[in-house]
Amino acid sequence: MRMKHRIAVENSLTPIRDFLSEKGYNVDNIDFSKEYSKGMDKYDAVVVTGLSENFLGVEDTNTKAVVIDAKGLTTEQVYGRLEGGLQ
């Protein structure tokens, strides 16, 4: 049985959050307008929109999390990238 990965999903991406939860991921809603960089190390992946990716400095944090920019992607495309990135 595959270990459940923990995913942080930006608040505005509700359909993606729901889809990933149905697929068996542990999904948390994250409000990226607040400071979250200190707690990012507990996530295996982070799903954001293009606007928050650089604003947060997610890529600069000390985390092994896969960062997926969902801008312009379907829910299934985000899922595919997530599956590929967490292998």
JONOR-V536975 format. One record per backbone hydrogen bond with DSSP energy under -1.0 kcal/mol. NH is the residue of the N-H (numbers start at 1). CO is the residue of the C=O. Records with the same first field share a line. If there is no record, write none. Layout:
# JONOR-V536975
NH = CO  CO
This chain:
# JONOR-V536975
7 = 26
8 = 45
9 = 28
10 = 47
11 = 30
13 = 10
17 = 13
18 = 14
19 = 15
20 = 16
21 = 17
22 = 18
23 = 19
24 = 21
25 = 20
26 = 5
28 = 7
30 = 9
34 = 31
39 = 36
42 = 39
43 = 40
44 = 6
45 = 6
46 = 66
47 = 8
48 = 68
52 = 49
53 = 49
56 = 52
58 = 53
60 = 57
61 = 58
63 = 61
66 = 44
68 = 46
70 = 48
73 = 70
78 = 74
79 = 75
80 = 76
81 = 77
82 = 78
83 = 79
84 = 80
85 = 81
86 = 82
